[in-house]
């Protein structure tokens, strides 16, 4: 009779990363942003463990950015990703979250309203409230009237719901208002947004001629 080999149980390996940091990184990769107002504990974790989280993101060509005035931690494309062979628009994170032309136009409008709110109320104040009635004429000015109030309303709501998935606006409340979230100031280069707005203006003028 042969003796059976005795296999010693392996000692459990201690986790390499603390659970709060894991949770913060997973939240950042899932949503792209942590807000102090929405997730205060995870936000504080991201602040206190900035170097470790940034190191975790580095192999993905991502980086952690902090806007402590507005209470934001968000994921950005790491500096140095762009070179002669690729640019930041080729990064998988950007490709996955790239906005359509209509969504980008609405971002321009919302960003302008948010910046105006900060100029009046101060940077880092509560989210800017905006009503659907305020957004509708601006959107229709560039995209054109669809011919009925219900169709215009449906288009606006669909675009806002899509932007809500990007963390840029809140849900529409019972008063037909929504909050513009502070991440919108970081979502795109202001010069690019103004160029987009100018292109829409030119297209509107041509269509009217």
PyMOL commands that set and color helices and strands:
alter all, ss='L'
color gray80, all
select helices_A, chain A and resi 19-31+40-48+50-58+88-90+92-97+101-121+132-143+149-164+182-186+190-208
alter helices_A, ss='H'
color red, helices_A
select strands_A, chain A and resi 33-35+62-67+72-77+128-131+177-180
alter strands_A, ss='S'
color yellow, strands_A
deselect
rebuild
show_as cartoon
